[in-house]
Amino acid sequence: MSQKNDISTAEVAKMARLARLDVPAERQELFARQFGDILSYMDILAQVDTAGVEPLYSPVLHASNPRPDAAENRRERAEVLGNAPEQDGQYFIVPRIV
């Protein structure tokens, strides 16, 4: 790919600082080259003619199958409390937090 989108190591250091990342100096040159390659590829994609293409918001056709909005009691109290570290048979017992 062409290197017309040159990214300097100073720009990589600035991006790393803004992202709060610790990028060692020896890796900044590699990242600068990779960022330049990514931007060059974006330039290639920008040249694609998309005039007759409708926007695609999602590649998946979403069919809504809503279930009835009804309250259901699916579990018994004993089943829910069965794995609790402490319970009194009706409620969870938790440490008091003040």
DSSP file (Angstrom, degrees, kcal/mol; ACC not computed):
  #  RESIDUE AA STRUCTURE BP1 BP2  ACC     N-H-->O    O-->H-N    N-H-->O    O-->H-N    TCO  KAPPA ALPHA  PHI   PSI    X-CA   Y-CA   Z-CA
    1    1 A M              0   0    0      0, 0.0     2,-0.1     0, 0.0    36,-0.1   0.000 360.0 360.0 360.0 153.3    0.0    0.0    0.0
    2    2 A S        -     0   0    0      1,-0.1     3,-0.4    35,-0.1    38,-0.1  -0.378 360.0-140.1 -73.9 153.6    1.1    3.5   -0.6
    3    3 A Q        +     0   0    0      1,-0.2     3,-0.2    -2,-0.1    -1,-0.1  -0.108  64.2 120.6-103.3  34.4    2.5    5.6    2.3
    4    4 A K        +     0   0    0      1,-0.2     2,-1.0    32,-0.1    -1,-0.2   0.745  68.3  64.1 -72.0 -19.6    0.8    8.8    1.3
    5    5 A N  S    S-     0   0    0     -3,-0.4     2,-0.3    31,-0.2    -1,-0.2  -0.607  78.7-178.0 -98.8  70.7   -0.9    8.8    4.7
    6    6 A D        -     0   0    0     -2,-1.0     2,-0.5    -3,-0.2    27,-0.1  -0.557  10.3-164.4 -76.2 129.5    2.2    9.2    6.8
    7    7 A I        -     0   0    0     25,-0.4    29,-0.1    -2,-0.3     2,-0.1  -0.959  15.2-137.1-111.8 129.2    1.6    9.1   10.6
    8    8 A S     >  -     0   0    0     -2,-0.5     4,-1.9     1,-0.1     3,-0.1  -0.433  19.1-118.2 -84.8 160.5    4.4   10.3   12.7
    9    9 A T  H  > S+     0   0    0      1,-0.2     4,-2.5     2,-0.2     5,-0.1   0.801 116.6  60.2 -66.2 -27.0    5.6    8.7   15.9
   10   10 A A  H  > S+     0   0    0      2,-0.2     4,-2.2     1,-0.2    -1,-0.2   0.893 104.7  48.4 -65.8 -38.7    4.7   12.0   17.7
   11   11 A E  H  > S+     0   0    0      2,-0.2     4,-2.6     1,-0.2    -2,-0.2   0.882 111.0  50.5 -68.1 -37.0    1.1   11.5   16.5
   12   12 A V  H  X S+     0   0    0     -4,-1.9     4,-2.6     2,-0.2    -2,-0.2   0.923 110.4  49.6 -63.8 -43.4    1.1    7.9   17.7
   13   13 A A  H  X S+     0   0    0     -4,-2.5     4,-2.3     2,-0.2    -2,-0.2   0.894 111.3  49.4 -62.4 -39.6    2.5    9.1   21.1
   14   14 A K  H  X S+     0   0    0     -4,-2.2     4,-2.6     2,-0.2    -2,-0.2   0.926 111.7  47.8 -65.6 -44.4   -0.3   11.8   21.3
   15   15 A M  H  X S+     0   0    0     -4,-2.6     4,-2.2     1,-0.2    -2,-0.2   0.901 112.0  50.5 -61.9 -40.7   -3.0    9.2   20.4
   16   16 A A  H  <>S+     0   0    0     -4,-2.6     5,-3.4     2,-0.2     4,-0.3   0.908 110.8  48.8 -63.7 -41.5   -1.6    6.8   23.0
   17   17 A R  H ><5S+     0   0    0     -4,-2.3     3,-1.0     3,-0.2    -2,-0.2   0.920 111.6  48.9 -64.4 -43.3   -1.6    9.6   25.6
   18   18 A L  H 3<5S+     0   0    0     -4,-2.6    -1,-0.2     1,-0.3    -2,-0.2   0.851 114.4  45.6 -64.4 -34.4   -5.2   10.5   24.8
   19   19 A A  T 3<5S-     0   0    0     -4,-2.2    -1,-0.3    -5,-0.2    -2,-0.2   0.426 113.2-122.3 -86.3   0.8   -6.2    6.9   25.0
   20   20 A R  T < 5 +     0   0    0     -3,-1.0     2,-0.4    -4,-0.3    -3,-0.2   0.902  62.7 145.3  56.3  45.0   -4.2    6.5   28.3
   21   21 A L      < -     0   0    0     -5,-3.4     2,-0.9    -6,-0.1    -1,-0.2  -0.869  51.5-133.5-110.8 146.2   -2.2    3.8   26.8
   22   22 A D        +     0   0    0     -2,-0.4    -9,-0.0    -3,-0.1    -5,-0.0  -0.842  30.2 177.5 -99.4 100.1    1.5    3.1   27.5
   23   23 A V        -     0   0    0     -2,-0.9     5,-0.1   -10,-0.1    -7,-0.1  -0.912  26.5-130.1-106.3 114.0    3.1    2.5   24.1
   24   24 A P    >>  -     0   0    0      0, 0.0     3,-1.5     0, 0.0     4,-1.0  -0.237  20.6-115.5 -60.8 151.4    6.8    2.0   24.3
   25   25 A A  H 3> S+     0   0    0      1,-0.3     4,-0.7     2,-0.2     3,-0.4   0.830 114.5  59.1 -58.0 -35.2    8.9    4.1   21.9
   26   26 A E  H 34 S+     0   0    0      1,-0.2     4,-0.4     2,-0.2    -1,-0.3   0.719 107.8  46.4 -70.9 -18.6   10.1    1.0   20.0
   27   27 A R  H <> S+     0   0    0     -3,-1.5     4,-2.4     2,-0.1    -1,-0.2   0.626  93.8  77.8 -93.3 -16.2    6.5    0.1   19.1
   28   28 A Q  H  X S+     0   0    0     -4,-1.0     4,-2.5    -3,-0.4     5,-0.2   0.866  91.1  52.9 -64.7 -36.9    5.5    3.6   18.0
   29   29 A E  H  X S+     0   0    0     -4,-0.7     4,-2.0     2,-0.2    -1,-0.2   0.918 110.2  48.3 -64.0 -43.1    7.2    3.3   14.6
   30   30 A L  H  > S+     0   0    0     -4,-0.4     4,-2.4     1,-0.2    -2,-0.2   0.934 113.2  47.1 -61.7 -46.8    5.3    0.0   14.0
   31   31 A F  H  X S+     0   0    0     -4,-2.4     4,-3.0     1,-0.2     5,-0.2   0.880 108.9  54.8 -64.3 -38.1    2.0    1.6   15.0
   32   32 A A  H  X S+     0   0    0     -4,-2.5     4,-2.0     2,-0.2   -25,-0.4   0.917 110.7  45.7 -61.3 -42.8    2.7    4.7   12.8
   33   33 A R  H  X S+     0   0    0     -4,-2.0     4,-2.1     2,-0.2    -2,-0.2   0.911 113.9  48.7 -66.2 -42.7    3.2    2.4    9.8
   34   34 A Q  H  X S+     0   0    0     -4,-2.4     4,-2.3     2,-0.2    -2,-0.2   0.905 110.2  50.7 -66.3 -41.4    0.1    0.4   10.6
   35   35 A F  H  X S+     0   0    0     -4,-3.0     4,-2.4     1,-0.2    -1,-0.2   0.910 110.2  51.1 -61.1 -41.5   -2.1    3.5   11.0
   36   36 A G  H  X S+     0   0    0     -4,-2.0     4,-2.2    -5,-0.2   -31,-0.2   0.897 109.1  50.5 -61.7 -41.2   -0.8    4.8    7.7
   37   37 A D  H  X S+     0   0    0     -4,-2.1     4,-2.1     2,-0.2    -1,-0.2   0.902 109.9  50.5 -63.3 -41.0   -1.7    1.5    6.0
   38   38 A I  H  X S+     0   0    0     -4,-2.3     4,-2.1     1,-0.2    -2,-0.2   0.931 111.4  47.4 -63.2 -45.6   -5.2    1.6    7.5
   39   39 A L  H  X S+     0   0    0     -4,-2.4     4,-1.7     1,-0.2    -1,-0.2   0.872 110.0  53.3 -65.1 -36.4   -5.8    5.2    6.3
   40   40 A S  H  X S+     0   0    0     -4,-2.2     4,-1.5     2,-0.2    -1,-0.2   0.898 108.6  49.9 -63.9 -39.7   -4.5    4.2    2.8
   41   41 A Y  H  X S+     0   0    0     -4,-2.1     4,-2.3     1,-0.2    -2,-0.2   0.887 106.8  54.6 -66.1 -38.4   -7.0    1.4    2.7
   42   42 A M  H  X S+     0   0    0     -4,-2.1     4,-2.0     1,-0.2    -1,-0.2   0.869 104.7  55.1 -62.4 -35.5   -9.8    3.8    3.7
   43   43 A D  H  X S+     0   0    0     -4,-1.7     4,-0.7     2,-0.2    -1,-0.2   0.889 107.4  49.7 -62.7 -39.0   -8.7    6.0    0.7
   44   44 A I  H >< S+     0   0    0     -4,-1.5     3,-1.0     1,-0.2     4,-0.3   0.923 111.2  48.5 -64.9 -44.2   -9.2    2.9   -1.6
   45   45 A L  H >< S+     0   0    0     -4,-2.3     3,-1.5     1,-0.2    -2,-0.2   0.845 103.4  61.8 -65.3 -32.8  -12.6    2.2   -0.1
   46   46 A A  H 3< S+     0   0    0     -4,-2.0    -1,-0.2     1,-0.3    -2,-0.2   0.722  96.6  61.1 -66.0 -20.3  -13.6    5.9   -0.5
   47   47 A Q  T << S+     0   0    0     -3,-1.0    -1,-0.3    -4,-0.7     2,-0.2   0.560  77.9 109.6 -83.3  -8.6  -13.1    5.5   -4.3
   48   48 A V  S <  S-     0   0    0     -3,-1.5     2,-0.7    -4,-0.3    -3,-0.0  -0.508  75.7-121.5 -71.9 132.1  -15.8    2.8   -4.6
   49   49 A D        +     0   0    0     -2,-0.2     3,-0.1     1,-0.1    -1,-0.1  -0.650  42.5 161.8 -77.9 112.2  -18.9    4.1   -6.4
   50   50 A T    >   +     0   0    0     -2,-0.7     3,-1.3     1,-0.1    -1,-0.1   0.036  32.7 119.5-116.7  24.0  -21.9    3.7   -4.0
   51   51 A A  T 3  S+     0   0    0      1,-0.3    -1,-0.1     3,-0.0    -2,-0.0   0.871  80.6  38.4 -61.3 -40.0  -24.3    6.1   -5.7
   52   52 A G  T 3  S+     0   0    0     -3,-0.1     2,-0.5     2,-0.1    -1,-0.3   0.252  94.5 102.6 -96.3  13.7  -27.0    3.4   -6.4
   53   53 A V    <   -     0   0    0     -3,-1.3     3,-0.1     3,-0.0    -3,-0.0  -0.851  65.3-137.4-104.4 126.7  -26.6    1.5   -3.2
   54   54 A E        -     0   0    0     -2,-0.5    -2,-0.1     1,-0.1    -3,-0.0  -0.508  36.6 -93.3 -76.2 148.7  -29.2    2.0   -0.4
   55   55 A P        -     0   0    0      0, 0.0     2,-0.6     0, 0.0    -1,-0.1  -0.332  33.8-145.8 -61.6 141.8  -27.8    2.3    3.2
   56   56 A L        +     0   0    0      1,-0.1    -3,-0.0    -3,-0.1     0, 0.0  -0.941  18.5 179.2-112.2 111.8  -27.7   -1.0    5.0
   57   57 A Y  S    S+     0   0    0     -2,-0.6    -1,-0.1     1,-0.3     3,-0.0   0.801  74.0   2.4 -84.1 -29.3  -28.4   -0.5    8.7
   58   58 A S        -     0   0    0      1,-0.0    -1,-0.3     4,-0.0     4,-0.1  -0.951  56.4-142.6-156.0 135.7  -28.1   -4.2    9.6
   59   59 A P  S    S+     0   0    0      0, 0.0     2,-0.5     0, 0.0    -1,-0.0   0.552  85.0  80.2 -76.0  -4.5  -27.3   -7.3    7.5
   60   60 A V  S    S-     0   0    0     -3,-0.0     2,-0.6     2,-0.0    -3,-0.0  -0.865  80.7-130.5-106.5 132.2  -29.8   -9.3    9.5
   61   61 A L        -     0   0    0     -2,-0.5     2,-0.7     1,-0.0     0, 0.0  -0.716  26.1-148.0 -78.5 121.7  -33.5   -9.1    8.9
   62   62 A H        -     0   0    0     -2,-0.6     2,-0.6    -4,-0.1    -1,-0.0  -0.822  15.3-173.5 -99.1 113.8  -35.1   -8.5   12.2
   63   63 A A        -     0   0    0     -2,-0.7     2,-0.6     2,-0.0    -2,-0.0  -0.925  20.4-137.4-104.2 124.3  -38.5  -10.1   12.7
   64   64 A S        +     0   0    0     -2,-0.6    -2,-0.0     1,-0.1     0, 0.0  -0.709  24.8 175.6 -86.1 122.8  -40.2   -9.0   16.0
   65   65 A N        -     0   0    0     -2,-0.6     2,-0.1     2,-0.0    -1,-0.1  -0.667  15.1-170.0-121.8  73.2  -41.9  -11.9   17.8
   66   66 A P        -     0   0    0      0, 0.0     3,-0.1     0, 0.0    -2,-0.0  -0.379  13.7-137.6 -70.5 142.0  -43.0  -10.3   21.0
   67   67 A R        -     0   0    0      1,-0.1     2,-0.0    -2,-0.1    -2,-0.0  -0.574  38.8 -82.1 -88.5 159.7  -44.4  -12.6   23.7
   68   68 A P        -     0   0    0      0, 0.0     2,-1.6     0, 0.0    -1,-0.1  -0.357  40.9-120.4 -62.8 141.3  -47.4  -11.6   25.6
   69   69 A D        +     0   0    0     -3,-0.1     2,-0.4     2,-0.0     0, 0.0  -0.633  61.1 139.4 -86.3  86.1  -46.7   -9.2   28.5
   70   70 A A        -     0   0    0     -2,-1.6     2,-0.2     2,-0.0    -3,-0.0  -0.989  55.1-114.6-133.5 139.0  -47.9  -11.3   31.3
   71   71 A A        -     0   0    0     -2,-0.4     2,-0.4     2,-0.0    -2,-0.0  -0.503  36.1-172.7 -71.4 136.7  -46.5  -11.8   34.8
   72   72 A E        -     0   0    0     -2,-0.2     2,-0.9     3,-0.0     3,-0.1  -0.994  24.9-147.1-133.7 139.5  -45.4  -15.4   35.4
   73   73 A N        +     0   0    0     -2,-0.4    -2,-0.0     1,-0.2     3,-0.0  -0.849  30.3 164.6-103.1  95.6  -44.2  -17.1   38.6
   74   74 A R        +     0   0    0     -2,-0.9     2,-0.4     1,-0.1    -1,-0.2   0.683  55.7  47.0 -90.1 -19.1  -41.7  -19.5   37.1
   75   75 A R  S    S-     0   0    0     -3,-0.1     2,-0.2     4,-0.0    -1,-0.1  -0.937  77.0-123.0-127.9 147.0  -39.8  -20.5   40.2
   76   76 A E     >  -     0   0    0     -2,-0.4     4,-2.0     1,-0.1     3,-0.3  -0.554  29.0-116.6 -81.5 151.6  -40.8  -21.6   43.7
   77   77 A R  H  > S+     0   0    0      1,-0.2     4,-2.6     2,-0.2     5,-0.2   0.891 115.5  53.6 -56.1 -42.9  -39.5  -19.6   46.6
   78   78 A A  H  > S+     0   0    0      1,-0.2     4,-0.9     2,-0.2    -1,-0.2   0.867 107.6  51.3 -62.6 -36.5  -37.6  -22.6   48.0
   79   79 A E  H  4 S+     0   0    0     -3,-0.3     4,-0.4     2,-0.2    -1,-0.2   0.904 112.0  46.1 -67.0 -41.4  -35.9  -23.0   44.6
   80   80 A V  H >< S+     0   0    0     -4,-2.0     3,-0.6     1,-0.2    -2,-0.2   0.911 117.7  42.3 -67.9 -42.9  -34.8  -19.4   44.5
   81   81 A L  H >< S+     0   0    0     -4,-2.6     3,-1.4     1,-0.2    -1,-0.2   0.580  90.9  91.7 -80.6  -8.9  -33.5  -19.4   48.1
   82   82 A G  T 3< S+     0   0    0     -4,-0.9    -1,-0.2     1,-0.3    -2,-0.1   0.793  90.9  39.4 -59.2 -32.8  -31.9  -22.8   47.8
   83   83 A N  T <  S+     0   0    0     -3,-0.6    -1,-0.3    -4,-0.4    -2,-0.1   0.368  87.4 119.1 -99.4   4.4  -28.5  -21.4   46.8
   84   84 A A    <   -     0   0    0     -3,-1.4     3,-0.2     1,-0.1    -3,-0.0  -0.464  64.4-137.6 -71.7 139.6  -28.4  -18.4   49.1
   85   85 A P  S    S+     0   0    0      0, 0.0     2,-0.4     0, 0.0    -1,-0.1   0.889  92.0  13.3 -63.4 -37.4  -25.6  -18.4   51.7
   86   86 A E  S    S+     0   0    0      7,-0.3     7,-2.3    -3,-0.0     2,-0.3  -0.997  74.6 150.3-140.6 136.6  -28.1  -17.2   54.3
   87   87 A Q  B     -A   92   0A   0     -2,-0.4     5,-0.2     5,-0.3    -6,-0.0  -0.980  39.1-141.1-157.8 158.7  -31.9  -17.2   54.3
   88   88 A D        -     0   0    0      3,-1.9     4,-0.1    -2,-0.3    -1,-0.0   0.170  62.5 -91.3-110.0  17.6  -34.7  -17.4   56.7
   89   89 A G  S    S+     0   0    0      2,-0.4    -8,-0.1    -8,-0.1     3,-0.1   0.137 123.0  40.1  95.6 -20.2  -37.1  -19.5   54.6
   90   90 A Q  S    S+     0   0    0      1,-0.4     2,-0.3    -9,-0.1    -1,-0.1   0.623 117.1  25.4-127.6 -32.5  -38.8  -16.5   53.1
   91   91 A Y  S    S-     0   0    0    -10,-0.0    -3,-1.9     0, 0.0    -1,-0.4  -0.897  77.7-101.1-134.5 160.0  -36.1  -13.8   52.4
   92   92 A F  B     -A   87   0A   0     -2,-0.3     2,-0.6    -5,-0.2    -5,-0.3  -0.582  32.7-139.5 -73.5 143.5  -32.4  -13.5   51.7
   93   93 A I        +     0   0    0     -7,-2.3    -7,-0.3    -2,-0.2    -1,-0.0  -0.949  28.4 176.4-107.6 121.9  -30.3  -12.5   54.7
   94   94 A V        -     0   0    0     -2,-0.6     3,-0.1    -9,-0.1    -7,-0.0  -0.869  36.5 -90.2-123.6 155.9  -27.6  -10.0   53.8
   95   95 A P        -     0   0    0      0, 0.0     2,-0.3     0, 0.0    -1,-0.0  -0.342  46.6-108.3 -63.8 145.0  -25.1   -8.1   55.9
   96   96 A R        -     0   0    0      2,-0.0     2,-0.5     1,-0.0     0, 0.0  -0.595  33.3-161.1 -74.7 131.0  -26.2   -4.7   57.2
   97   97 A I              0   0    0     -2,-0.3    -1,-0.0     1,-0.1    -3,-0.0  -0.965 360.0 360.0-118.7 122.0  -24.5   -1.9   55.4
   98   98 A V              0   0    0     -2,-0.5    -1,-0.1     0, 0.0    -2,-0.0   0.372 360.0 360.0-117.0 360.0  -24.4    1.5   57.0
